[in-house]
Amino acid sequence: MFAAALGAGAAATPIALVAQAASPHEAVRVEASEAYYALPDSTLSGVIERLNRTRLQGAGGQMSQGLTEYHIQPSWRPAGAGGRCRVSDLTLTVQVRITLPSWPGGTLRPADEQASWRTIEDAIRTHEYRHRDLTVHAAQSLAHNLGQLRTRGCRALEQAFAGEVALADERLEEAHAQLDRDTPSRLSVGRKEGGSR
């Protein structure tokens, strides 16, 4: 499970590791970081114009002012007894990297432009954090479902495990796509109207 790759020029900044909680959440380990790309424009209207043309996923990618990359990596082993098999020692490592815009020149602009920028920046960040939260929730649901698997024989368990992971991947992709569909893709002065995964 992985979102499209980042564009060049983003510097990574680690953010807090999400603590583990009670089962099934204890099987989920989250590693999160933020990266930033600088907007060189001198005016807010220039920033908005650039953001409305930004494609962080690269040429041909969808329009995006922010980007959330994610990867969910399962680790487990089968435990068999009496002809039955179950998932044992399950860990789902969730890696999330959020890329956000920064406007270094904004500190030199009038107060109203700075306030509008903070509104836009906050809306982009909120949208990307919703993608992060969707991913973590999906991993927790997947951990629960995988922990419930019981089959006759461990070969059947491996197939059932792969099927659960594939189904979770499809559901997560659709949830991310729905969030993007529900968020218009263009910005205007003073308010955020769009974003991308």
N, C-alpha and C positions, 0 to 999 in steps of 0.2 A: 504494500500500500504506500504509494508515494506520489506527491504532487510534482508538477513540472519543475525543472531546474531554475535556479536564480540567474538573473542577468549579472554581468560583471560589475565590479566597483562597489559592492556592498561589504561593509566591515561588520564582523560578527561581534556581538556583545552578549555574554552569557546572562541569563536571568535565573531566578531561583528555581531549584529543583522542586517539583510538586511532591509533597510528602505522601507516603503510602498510607492507606486507610485499611479498615477491616475488610475481610473477604467479601466479594471477589476482588475488591479494589486492591487488596494487598498483593495480588499477582501483577498489578500494573505499575510499572516504573516509568516516570515521565522525565525526559531530559529536554529542557526548553532553552532557546536562545533568541535574541533579537539581532537583526542587522539593519543598517541604515544606508540609504543612498541619498546623496546631497542634490538639491535642486539649485542650480547656479543663477537662477533668475533674480533680477533686482526688484521686481514689483510683484504684488499678489496676483494681478491679472496674468503676468507672465508665468507664474508658478501654476496657476489653474490651467492655463493653456497647455503647458508641458504635461501636467498630470493627466489631462484629458486625452493625451496622445500616448501615454506610457503603456508599455507592454513588458512587464517584468519577466514574463515567461519566454521572452524572445520574439523574434520576427514571426508573424503568423499566430502568435498566442493571443488570447483575449485581452481586452483592455483591462488594466489593473493598476491601481495606485499603491496597493500593498499586496503582499504575497505571503501565504502560509504554506510552507513545505512540511510534509509529515511522512513518517515511516513507522509502521508497527511491525516489530520483529518478535515472533513467538519463539520461546525456548521451552521444551518439555521433554518428557520421556514417558513411554507407555509402562503401565504397571498391570501385569496379568496375574490372575489367580483363579483356579477352578474353571478354566476355559473362558473367563470373562476378562475384559481389558478396560482400563480407565486411564484418564490423563493424570499424570503425576508431575510434581515439581514444575508447575506452569509459571512462566514469567512472560509478560508482554512488555517489551521495551518500546516506549513511544517517544520518538524523536520529533520535536517540533521546532521549526525555525521560522520566525516571523520577520519579514522585511518591510520596513516602513520608510516614508520619506522624511527628510529633514531639510529645513530652509535656513541655512546659516545667515543669509543676508536679511532675514526677517527681523532681527533685533534692531536693525537700522531704519526700519519703516515706521510710519505713523501708527499710533496706538490702535486705531480702528482696523488697520490691515493686520497687525499682530493678533488682535482678538479674533478676527476672521480666520487667520491661519490656525490658531489654537483650536477653533471649532472644527475646521477641516481635519486637522491632524488627529484630534480626539475621535472623530467619526471613523476615520480610516483604521485607527488602532482598535476601536471597539469592534469593528467588522472583522478584523483579522483575529482578534481574541475569541470571537464567536466561532470561527473556524477551528481554533485550537480546542475550545471546549467541546465542540462536536466530535473531534478526534478522540479526546480523552474519554468522553462518554461512550463512544463506540468501542473503544478498547475495553472499558469496564464491562460492557454488555457482552462482548466477545469472550472475555475471561469467564464470566458467569456461564455462558453457553458451553464453552469448552470443558469447564469443570464438571458439567452435568453429563458429559458423554460416557456411555457404557456400551460396549459391543461384545459380541462373541468373537474372540480372537483379536490380536493386536493389529493384524493387517487391515481388518475392517475398521479399526479405530483410526488408523492413519488416513484412510479414505474419508471417513466421517469428519475428521479434524480438518483436512484440506477443504472439504465442502463447506464447513462452517466458516473458515477463513475467507473463502471466495465469496460467500453470501454476505458476510460482514463488509467486505471490500466494496461490493456493489452498493449496499445500503449507504455506506459512508460517502461514496462518490456522489450518489443521488442527493444526500443531505447537503453536501457542500454545493452542488449545482443549484439546489433549491434556494439556499441562502443567497447565492449570487443572483439568481433570477429575481428574488424578492428585493434586491438592492439595485436601484438605477445606476448606470455606469458613468454618468457625467457629474462634474462638480460645477458649482457656481459660487460667486463671492458670498461669503458669510454662512454657507451651509453645505454640508456634505450630502451628495445625492448618490454616491456610488462607491464601489470597491470591488475587489475580487479576492478570490481565495488566496 
